[in-house]
Amino acid sequence: MASTASPLLTSAFEAVSTAFDKLEAAISYAQAERHNASEARENVQQEITASWEAHGAKLEADLAESQAESSFLKSDNTRLSNHLETLQHELLDLQTTASRTMKKLDGSVKQLDLILERA
């Protein structure tokens, strides 16, 4: 019995040992895969972060440019508005002067008509 049990025990021990070796190999493989997946995830996260940082910097630059352009346009609008107001005053002055001149000319024409009628 001892002689038949010994080879069976040896065979069982070898089978268990082989199973443990396979289990350790599977565990090592799973740990390596998990480590690689973790590194890949970290790399993707770093790429996403860098992309968003670049996008954010571009948006900030665009915003600064838009604010500068807006400031320039507001300043130019104020200048043009002031210039328009000045031109409107000048137009009003010219219209007033033209009206007075027309009245004087009308008066002069009437006097000439009167002089011509008497003559």
Order of alpha helices (4+ residues) and beta strands (2+ residues): alpha
